[in-house]
Amino acid sequence: LGVTTILPLITERTESRAWRKDRARQVMIAALKQCKRSRLPELQMPISLESVLGPDILFADPNAPTPLMNIVDRSRDPVTILIGPEGGFTESERILAQARGATLVRLGPRHLRAETAAICSAAAVMLAG
């Protein structure tokens, strides 16, 4: 789907179990082989939400007024979309995102699992291009 970087986020609702980069990379390699993709996305170490927020960020929020499809523009490259953890972002995280200039976008009328939301977001960006 054209994803070049995966950046795990540490949020207020992130599960506290240890993150294993080697395990995540194994899963990515298996997916790469399954879809016959030639390039493995860069897998970065987890980073705090506060560290990544800014005006070039699209912040997935099911209550956002604007659908992602109305915002996404391939001329804006790269596109960075933040997907919340299970349970979504907290209200204080939404407020922080807005204060830092991030654009809040919704992915559709339904609440999606985090992994499904990531795939839907990547597909929307791909279709826009």
C-alpha positions in Angstrom: 0.0 0.0 0.0 3.0 2.3 -0.2 3.8 2.5 3.5 7.5 3.5 3.9 7.8 3.9 7.7 6.1 2.3 10.7 6.5 4.3 13.9 4.9 2.7 17.0 3.5 5.4 19.4 3.5 5.5 23.1 0.2 6.9 24.3 -1.8 7.1 27.5 -3.6 3.8 26.5 -0.6 1.9 25.1 -0.3 -1.5 26.7 2.8 -1.7 28.9 4.1 -5.0 27.8 7.6 -5.1 26.3 7.9 -4.2 22.6 10.1 -6.5 20.6 11.5 -5.0 17.4 12.8 -8.4 16.2 9.3 -9.9 16.5 7.7 -7.0 14.8 10.3 -7.2 12.0 9.6 -10.9 11.5 5.8 -10.2 11.1 6.7 -7.4 8.6 8.9 -9.8 6.6 6.2 -12.5 6.4 3.7 -9.8 5.2 6.2 -8.6 2.6 6.6 -12.1 1.2 2.8 -12.7 1.2 2.1 -9.6 -0.8 5.2 -9.9 -3.0 6.4 -6.5 -2.1 10.0 -5.7 -2.8 10.7 -3.1 0.0 10.4 -3.5 3.7 9.1 -0.4 5.5 11.5 1.2 8.0 10.5 0.1 11.5 11.4 2.7 14.0 11.6 2.4 17.8 8.5 3.5 19.8 8.2 7.2 20.4 5.9 9.3 22.6 2.9 10.9 21.0 4.1 14.3 22.2 7.3 13.9 20.3 5.7 13.4 16.9 2.7 15.9 16.9 2.9 18.9 14.6 1.2 20.7 11.8 2.0 18.1 9.1 0.3 15.3 11.0 -3.1 13.7 10.3 -4.6 12.5 13.6 -7.2 9.8 13.3 -10.2 10.6 15.5 -13.6 9.0 15.0 -15.3 12.2 16.2 -13.3 14.5 13.8 -15.5 16.6 11.5 -13.6 15.9 8.3 -13.2 12.6 6.6 -9.6 11.5 5.7 -10.6 11.2 2.0 -11.4 15.0 2.0 -8.0 15.9 3.3 -5.5 13.4 1.9 -3.4 14.8 -1.0 -0.6 12.9 -2.5 1.2 16.2 -3.3 1.7 16.3 0.5 4.4 13.7 0.6 5.1 12.0 2.9 1.7 11.6 4.5 1.8 10.9 8.3 -1.3 9.5 9.9 -1.4 8.7 13.6 -3.6 5.7 14.6 -4.6 5.4 18.2 -4.2 2.3 20.4 -7.0 0.0 21.4 -9.6 2.2 23.0 -8.4 5.2 20.9 -6.7 8.4 21.9 -7.7 10.1 25.1 -9.4 13.4 25.2 -6.2 15.1 26.5 -4.3 13.6 23.5 -6.9 15.0 21.1 -6.6 18.4 22.7 -2.8 18.2 22.5 -2.9 17.2 18.9 -5.1 20.2 18.0 -2.9 22.6 20.1 0.2 21.3 18.1 -1.6 22.0 14.8 -2.3 18.4 13.8 -5.3 17.9 11.5 -8.0 15.7 13.0 -9.6 13.3 10.5 -12.1 10.5 10.7 -11.8 7.2 8.8 -15.5 6.6 8.4 -18.7 6.0 10.4 -17.5 3.0 12.3 -15.0 2.5 15.1 -12.1 0.4 13.7 -9.5 -1.8 15.4 -6.1 -0.2 15.3 -4.7 -2.6 12.7 -7.7 -2.2 10.5 -7.6 1.6 10.8 -3.9 1.6 9.7 -4.7 -0.5 6.6 -7.7 1.7 5.7 -5.7 4.9 6.1 -2.9 3.5 3.9 -5.4 2.5 1.3 -7.0 5.9 1.3 -3.7 7.6 0.7 -2.9 5.1 -2.1 -6.2 5.7 -3.8 -5.8 9.5 -3.5 -2.5 9.2 -5.4 
